[in-house]
């Protein structure tokens, strides 16, 4: 069943401490983070720093050398325009596309995970189990057919001498 923390299954008041549910084994699991966790997460949305290259300040995009500079008012207006458009357009795009893309990528990663766990790893494990047998067969075939051929070619080429004329 779903219940709010701190209550007895009653859904009254603000969602301050998160939303919990019981999984198939009767253990309580957190579905939505509590207020403290949300506040901490909002401050650190990229804790591993995987998107630090996207932090693009205006000065890294539009850099005027000392000899060729625009008017200060133009520079300030350009700076404000750049930062505002970047922020507003990002917010609009996330408003429109974030939830559908999260849904799509959730499905994609679920499918990839399923294929990896239930298809690829059993096949890889099967090949790893069979690999010693294949190695013995491969070595036997090489020793029986390929090695004599190359040894014969080596003996034939060993008697070739190059001389300067």
Backbone bond lengths (Angstrom), bond angles and torsions (degrees), N, CA, C in turn:
res aa  C-N    CA-C-N  psi(-1)  N-CA   C-N-CA  omega(-1)  CA-C   N-CA-C  phi
1 X - - - 1.429 - - 1.510 110.76 -
2 X 1.287 118.16 158.49 1.462 123.09 179.27 1.517 108.28 -101.41
3 X 1.330 115.44 135.78 1.457 119.41 175.88 1.519 109.34 -150.11
4 X 1.291 115.09 159.29 1.455 119.71 176.35 1.509 108.12 -89.40
5 X 1.340 114.09 142.91 1.459 117.86 177.83 1.505 110.01 -62.68
6 X 1.301 115.01 144.95 1.450 119.71 177.21 1.512 112.75 84.80
7 X 1.316 118.24 -4.35 1.454 120.43 -179.13 1.513 109.65 -122.51
8 X 1.277 115.05 176.07 1.455 120.16 -179.88 1.525 108.81 -109.24
9 X 1.328 117.02 51.53 1.445 120.54 -179.93 1.510 113.13 84.48
10 X 1.325 117.57 0.93 1.463 120.25 -179.58 1.516 108.56 -86.61
11 X 1.283 116.60 138.41 1.455 121.03 -179.25 1.519 109.40 -106.20
12 X 1.313 115.61 67.74 1.456 120.05 178.88 1.513 108.46 -120.25
13 X 1.315 116.81 154.69 1.456 121.56 177.19 1.518 111.45 80.99
14 X 1.325 115.27 -179.82 1.456 121.53 -178.61 1.521 109.59 -77.51
15 X 1.320 115.66 155.39 1.453 121.69 177.97 1.524 107.73 -79.32
16 X 1.326 116.52 82.06 1.454 120.27 -173.31 1.507 113.11 -94.02
17 X 1.301 118.65 -30.67 1.453 118.33 -174.02 1.521 112.88 -117.99
18 X 1.291 118.62 15.44 1.446 121.33 173.25 1.516 113.38 99.54
19 X 1.298 115.07 173.04 1.449 122.88 -179.52 1.520 107.06 -117.78
20 X 1.335 116.82 128.94 1.453 121.01 -178.46 1.517 109.75 -119.05
21 X 1.332 116.08 158.08 1.451 121.19 172.16 1.515 107.86 -145.81
22 X 1.306 115.40 161.95 1.453 119.85 177.14 1.515 108.04 -98.65
23 X 1.346 115.91 131.53 1.455 119.31 179.69 1.522 110.26 -81.07
24 X 1.319 116.87 -172.60 1.459 121.89 -176.53 1.527 113.14 -62.41
25 X 1.312 117.41 -21.18 1.456 121.20 -176.90 1.517 112.30 -100.61
26 X 1.318 117.95 9.02 1.454 122.14 176.68 1.515 114.28 82.20
27 X 1.335 117.28 4.86 1.456 120.08 178.09 1.522 109.23 -85.88
28 X 1.320 115.62 142.02 1.458 119.47 177.48 1.523 108.37 -76.95
29 X 1.300 116.38 134.88 1.454 121.68 178.17 1.518 108.42 -129.55
30 X 1.320 116.72 147.68 1.455 121.88 -177.94 1.524 109.13 -88.13
31 X 1.323 116.39 122.35 1.459 122.19 178.96 1.522 110.26 -90.44
32 X 1.318 116.51 -45.57 1.459 121.83 176.20 1.515 107.68 -120.80
33 X 1.330 117.75 142.35 1.459 119.62 -179.19 1.525 111.67 -69.56
34 X 1.321 115.47 154.12 1.453 121.33 175.41 1.522 110.85 -73.89
35 X 1.318 117.15 175.60 1.465 121.99 -177.02 1.527 111.54 -59.07
36 X 1.341 117.17 -45.35 1.466 119.86 -178.46 1.524 111.02 -61.53
37 X 1.326 115.23 -44.37 1.460 119.06 179.55 1.521 111.29 -65.76
38 X 1.334 117.13 -39.26 1.468 120.31 179.12 1.517 110.54 -63.43
39 X 1.333 117.66 -44.50 1.464 120.76 -179.53 1.520 110.56 -62.74
40 X 1.329 116.36 -41.67 1.465 119.59 179.63 1.526 110.42 -67.03
41 X 1.330 116.68 -41.05 1.453 121.14 -179.22 1.527 111.54 -67.32
42 X 1.340 117.85 -36.10 1.456 121.28 178.97 1.523 111.66 -64.52
43 X 1.313 116.89 -31.74 1.455 119.88 178.53 1.522 111.00 -76.80
44 X 1.313 118.26 -30.74 1.462 122.69 -176.02 1.529 109.79 -126.17
45 X 1.316 117.48 74.52 1.459 120.57 -178.30 1.523 112.16 -82.63
46 X 1.331 117.58 -12.96 1.462 122.27 177.00 1.523 108.10 -128.87
47 X 1.343 117.59 66.19 1.467 119.99 -172.67 1.522 113.40 -65.18
48 X 1.322 118.37 -25.32 1.463 120.73 -179.60 1.525 112.14 -93.91
49 X 1.320 117.36 -3.07 1.460 121.47 177.22 1.528 113.83 66.53
50 X 1.327 117.52 36.84 1.465 119.45 -177.38 1.519 113.01 -78.71
51 X 1.332 117.75 -14.82 1.462 120.53 -179.30 1.523 112.67 -121.64
52 X 1.310 117.50 32.40 1.467 119.78 -179.26 1.525 112.03 -66.35
53 X 1.329 117.75 -25.07 1.463 120.38 179.60 1.519 112.24 -67.34
54 X 1.344 117.38 -13.65 1.463 120.94 -179.56 1.521 112.83 -86.84
55 X 1.306 117.18 -4.18 1.459 120.56 177.11 1.531 107.61 -82.26
56 X 1.324 114.96 89.29 1.463 121.22 -174.04 1.521 109.76 -109.11
57 X 1.328 117.04 102.48 1.471 118.60 176.24 1.535 110.72 -74.81
58 X 1.302 115.45 156.85 1.465 122.67 -178.54 1.531 111.16 -55.10
59 X 1.320 116.67 -41.18 1.464 121.21 -176.86 1.523 112.49 -64.92
60 X 1.341 117.95 -23.02 1.462 120.14 177.65 1.528 111.39 -81.80
61 X 1.334 117.28 -18.64 1.459 120.85 -179.66 1.524 109.76 -97.08
62 X 1.316 117.48 -49.06 1.461 122.99 179.89 1.534 107.46 -114.04
63 X 1.286 115.70 100.77 1.472 120.67 -179.07 1.526 108.46 -119.66
64 X 1.322 116.03 112.43 1.464 120.49 -179.94 1.523 109.45 -95.30
65 X 1.326 117.24 125.39 1.474 118.73 175.92 1.530 110.85 -67.87
66 X 1.309 117.02 164.72 1.459 122.21 -175.17 1.527 112.32 -60.86
67 X 1.331 117.52 -32.39 1.470 120.95 -177.15 1.517 113.22 -75.92
68 X 1.312 117.84 -28.49 1.466 120.98 -177.83 1.518 109.82 -126.66
69 X 1.303 115.79 91.88 1.455 120.58 -179.84 1.520 109.64 -123.42
70 X 1.331 114.50 143.88 1.454 120.13 177.00 1.527 108.73 -80.70
71 X 1.322 115.59 176.14 1.460 120.04 177.48 1.530 109.28 -63.81
72 X 1.317 116.73 149.23 1.463 121.04 -178.66 1.527 111.89 -58.63
73 X 1.322 116.45 -39.92 1.464 118.99 -179.49 1.532 110.89 -65.13
74 X 1.325 116.97 -38.17 1.468 120.81 177.53 1.523 109.57 -65.68
75 X 1.323 116.50 -42.85 1.469 121.46 179.48 1.536 110.58 -60.95
76 X 1.301 116.95 -44.12 1.471 121.37 -179.09 1.525 110.14 -67.22
77 X 1.347 117.13 -45.07 1.468 120.25 178.45 1.534 110.89 -62.95
78 X 1.311 117.01 -39.17 1.457 120.68 177.80 1.520 110.57 -64.12
79 X 1.318 116.21 -42.61 1.459 121.30 179.02 1.530 111.03 -61.35
80 X 1.323 116.06 -48.85 1.466 121.04 -179.69 1.526 110.31 -62.99
81 X 1.332 117.41 -43.46 1.472 121.43 178.79 1.524 110.75 -60.35
82 X 1.306 116.82 -47.83 1.466 122.29 -179.27 1.526 110.74 -58.16
83 X 1.325 116.25 -52.53 1.472 120.31 -176.34 1.531 111.40 -66.17
84 X 1.343 117.12 -41.40 1.470 119.96 -178.79 1.521 111.67 -67.30
85 X 1.323 116.81 -46.83 1.465 120.35 -179.67 1.522 109.91 -63.04
86 X 1.333 117.03 -43.40 1.464 120.56 179.36 1.534 110.30 -59.35
87 X 1.312 117.19 -45.17 1.459 121.91 -178.13 1.529 111.54 -69.72
88 X 1.331 116.90 -48.94 1.470 120.74 -176.62 1.530 110.91 -65.85
89 X 1.327 117.32 -45.53 1.460 119.68 -179.25 1.529 110.86 -64.48
90 X 1.319 117.54 -39.25 1.463 120.10 176.48 1.529 110.42 -61.00
91 X 1.332 116.20 -44.27 1.473 119.99 179.66 1.524 111.20 -63.43
92 X 1.335 117.80 -41.36 1.462 121.17 179.51 1.526 110.37 -65.86
93 X 1.329 116.23 -45.38 1.465 119.27 179.57 1.524 111.59 -62.27
94 X 1.333 117.23 -41.88 1.468 118.75 178.51 1.523 110.73 -68.63
95 X 1.313 117.77 -34.95 1.462 120.84 177.38 1.528 110.81 -60.98
96 X 1.328 116.04 -41.99 1.459 121.09 -175.87 1.533 112.26 -83.76
97 X 1.338 117.35 -39.83 1.466 119.63 -168.67 1.521 116.09 -110.98
98 X 1.320 119.41 -15.34 1.466 120.41 -172.27 1.525 112.42 -61.42
99 X 1.295 118.17 -49.48 1.469 120.44 -176.66 1.533 111.21 -68.19
100 X 1.342 120.04 -45.72 1.476 117.78 176.73 1.533 112.94 -62.21
101 X 1.341 116.97 -40.76 1.460 118.79 179.17 1.520 111.62 -68.33
102 X 1.326 117.54 -37.43 1.463 120.01 176.25 1.520 109.72 -61.75
103 X 1.314 117.09 -40.19 1.463 122.39 177.36 1.526 110.08 -61.81
104 X 1.339 116.56 -48.54 1.469 121.62 -178.95 1.532 110.49 -62.75
105 X 1.339 116.87 -46.91 1.460 119.22 -179.08 1.521 111.67 -69.23
106 X 1.326 117.78 -31.44 1.458 119.93 173.91 1.518 110.91 -61.70
107 X 1.338 116.55 -44.48 1.470 120.91 176.66 1.527 110.11 -63.22
108 X 1.340 116.43 -45.84 1.463 120.70 -178.85 1.528 111.67 -58.52
109 X 1.344 116.79 -48.82 1.455 119.27 -178.58 1.523 111.74 -70.04
110 X 1.318 118.00 -29.79 1.465 120.32 174.67 1.529 109.94 -65.18
111 X 1.325 117.26 -42.72 1.466 121.35 178.77 1.523 110.67 -65.66
112 X 1.333 116.54 -44.76 1.469 120.28 178.78 1.520 110.49 -61.50
113 X 1.324 117.17 -43.60 1.456 120.91 178.89 1.522 110.73 -62.71
114 X 1.325 116.49 -44.55 1.462 120.99 179.10 1.522 110.48 -59.85
115 X 1.334 117.28 -48.66 1.466 121.41 -179.44 1.525 110.41 -61.01
116 X 1.323 116.67 -42.35 1.466 120.38 -179.30 1.525 111.32 -63.45
117 X 1.334 116.35 -47.07 1.468 120.38 -175.51 1.525 111.93 -74.09
118 X 1.324 117.70 -46.12 1.457 120.82 -170.63 1.517 114.80 -98.14
119 X 1.337 118.49 -7.33 1.456 119.75 -178.60 1.532 112.05 -125.19
120 X 1.332 116.48 -59.10 1.460 119.44 -174.05 1.527 113.51 -68.06
121 X 1.335 117.28 -49.20 1.463 119.20 -176.55 1.521 112.74 -63.00
122 X 1.332 121.11 -39.77 1.466 118.35 174.64 1.531 113.11 -61.92
123 X 1.332 116.47 -37.84 1.469 119.60 178.20 1.527 110.11 -66.72
124 X 1.338 117.26 -45.54 1.463 120.79 178.78 1.521 110.53 -60.98
125 X 1.327 117.00 -43.97 1.466 121.22 179.62 1.521 110.59 -62.62
126 X 1.346 117.19 -39.66 1.457 121.12 177.55 1.521 110.79 -61.90
127 X 1.325 117.36 -45.44 1.464 120.25 177.91 1.520 111.74 -64.18
128 X 1.345 117.03 -37.39 1.458 119.72 178.77 1.525 111.16 -66.07
129 X 1.320 117.10 -35.11 1.462 120.79 177.23 1.532 110.14 -68.96
130 X 1.334 116.28 -38.97 1.463 120.83 -176.42 1.530 112.83 -85.21
131 X 1.324 118.41 -13.22 1.450 122.62 -174.78 1.528 113.97 -57.88
132 X 1.344 121.11 -43.79 1.470 118.59 178.43 1.535 112.54 -59.45
133 X 1.326 117.28 -38.93 1.464 120.54 177.79 1.519 110.77 -65.61
134 X 1.341 116.70 -44.69 1.466 120.10 177.68 1.526 110.96 -62.46
135 X 1.315 117.04 -36.22 1.470 120.49 179.27 1.520 111.06 -63.82
136 X 1.316 116.71 -42.10 1.464 120.32 178.66 1.521 110.43 -64.41
137 X 1.324 117.05 -45.54 1.474 120.95 178.92 1.525 110.08 -62.41
138 X 1.331 117.81 -45.19 1.465 122.13 -179.59 1.527 111.05 -61.40
139 X 1.331 117.12 -45.11 1.466 121.46 -179.84 1.529 109.87 -63.33
140 X 1.326 117.68 -41.24 1.462 121.30 178.45 1.523 111.11 -62.64
141 X 1.329 117.48 -44.29 1.466 121.34 178.23 1.527 111.18 -63.51
142 X 1.310 117.09 -42.12 1.465 120.59 179.19 1.525 110.65 -64.45
143 X 1.344 116.16 -44.72 1.468 120.16 -179.96 1.527 111.78 -65.74
144 X 1.322 117.79 -33.01 1.462 121.50 -176.85 1.522 113.19 -81.52
145 X 1.332 118.78 -36.76 1.462 120.68 -172.05 1.530 114.35 -116.16
146 X 1.281 118.68 -48.56 1.465 121.58 -171.96 1.526 111.94 -80.45
147 X 1.313 117.55 -45.54 1.476 120.30 -178.44 1.526 112.01 -58.98
148 X 1.346 120.33 -47.64 1.480 118.61 178.41 1.526 112.53 -60.65
149 X 1.322 116.94 -37.46 1.463 120.49 179.33 1.528 110.77 -61.05
150 X 1.318 116.94 -48.67 1.466 120.19 -178.21 1.528 111.67 -72.15
151 X 1.325 117.38 -30.99 1.469 119.28 175.14 1.528 110.02 -65.25
152 X 1.322 117.02 -41.96 1.470 120.92 178.16 1.521 110.78 -63.09
153 X 1.335 115.83 -43.31 1.466 119.24 178.19 1.527 110.38 -63.49
154 X 1.326 117.09 -37.96 1.462 120.63 178.15 1.514 112.46 -65.73
155 X 1.352 117.31 -42.12 1.465 120.52 178.39 1.518 110.36 -64.97
156 X 1.321 117.42 -39.13 1.468 121.38 179.46 1.516 110.50 -66.08
157 X 1.291 117.73 -41.62 1.466 121.05 -177.23 1.532 111.14 -78.47
158 X 1.317 119.24 -16.05 1.462 121.92 -176.77 1.537 110.42 -69.22
159 X 1.314 118.79 -28.36 1.461 121.40 -177.75 1.509 112.83 -86.67
160 X 1.314 118.78 -2.68 1.473 122.56 178.48 1.499 108.46 -77.36
161 X 1.323 116.84 126.85 1.463 121.68 179.43 1.524 108.35 -121.44
162 X 1.292 115.17 139.52 1.464 120.81 176.62 1.519 107.78 -106.50
163 X 1.278 115.52 132.95 1.461 120.02 179.15 1.513 108.74 -128.73
164 X 1.316 114.08 145.72 1.473 118.28 176.80 1.507 109.39 -83.42
165 X 1.267 115.00 136.58 1.466 119.38 -178.52 1.494 110.35 -106.33
